[in-house]
């Protein structure tokens, strides 16, 4: 399916479907209903056909492996607690999650993978 060139296209009654650009064949029609708008069709196309679902599953597996290593659970808990304590500052853009992560990385002398911060 990855070799096909897909696009979201208008279908009927304001609905969109995912079609093969070369053949014009409808590849996904949201179980016969069509997608409500083009943005939802594009998102579904990424999820189903461009590895979005696989990437999320791989991130979850990688996170579960990472959290089981020695003191990584402690690091994750500390990171999530600091973020929770600073939610107002984060919302006001006074501090970012990346800055908090860098502080924890320096404190523990490790590098926290991206899939960990995605699970916060």
N, C-alpha and C positions, 0 to 999 in steps of 0.2 A: 504493500500500500504506500510505502514511502517513495516509490519511484513515480507515482502519479502526481500530477500537478493539480492541486485542488483550489477551489475558491468558493466563497459564500455568494450565492446568487438569489435574486428575487424569485419567488415561486408563485404564490397566489394569495389573495386576501391579506396583503401586508406581511406575509410570512416568508422566511428565507430557508434555503436548503444548501447543503454542501454538494457541489458538482465537480466532476472531473473536467478540467478545462479542455482536454484534447477531444474527448468523445461527447461531452455534454451529458453524460450519464449521471443521474442522481445517486450519490454515494451514501448520503445520510439525510433523512427527512424528519428526524426527531420522532420516530415511531408514527409517521403519517400525519403529524400535526404541523410540522415546520417550526422553525425558531421564530420567536417574536420579533427580533430585530437582527440586523446584520452583525452587530457586535457579539451577540450571543452565539450566532452561527460560527463566527471566527474563533471564539473561545472554545467551543465544542470541537472545532476542527483541530485546534492545537492540542486539546486534551486527548482526543481519540486517535488522531492520525500522525501527530508530530512528536510523540513520546512524552507528552505532559503527564499522563497517568504513570508511565514507567518511571519518570524522573521523581515524582512524588513518592512512589513506593520505594525506590532506591534510597532516597533521602531518609525515609522512615527506618529502613533496615540499617543504614549507616549510623543513624542516631542511636538506635537500640544497641548496636555493637559498641559505640563510643561510650555510652553511659555506663556500661558494665565494666569498663576499665578502671582499676584502682580508685583514685580519688576524683574521677570525672563527675560522679554524681554530686559530690560535695561542691565542685566548681560550678556545675549547672545550677544547683540550688542557690548558691551565693549570687550568681549572676541574675537569676530570676527574681530573687529577693531585692537586690539593689534596683533592678528595673521597676519592680512593683513600688518600692519606696520613692522612686523618682518619677512617677507617672506624670505629675503636673509639670515638672521641669521638661520632660520629654515632649509633652503636648505643646508647651510654650516655645519649644525649640531652643531651650537654654542649654541642653545637653542632648547628645544622640546615643542611641544604643551602641553604635560603633565605638564611641568614646568610652563607654562603660566596659565594653568587651575588651578594649585595649588595656584598660586599667587591670582587669582580672588576668589578662594574658601576662602582663608585666609582673603582677604579684606572684603568679604560680609558675612563671617561666615556661609557658606553653603557647601553642597557637590553637585557638578555638575555631573549628571548621564552620563554614557557612551553614551547613545543614543543622548545626546546633542552634544557632541564632534564629533560624527559620522555625524552630519548635518552641520558641518562647511565647 
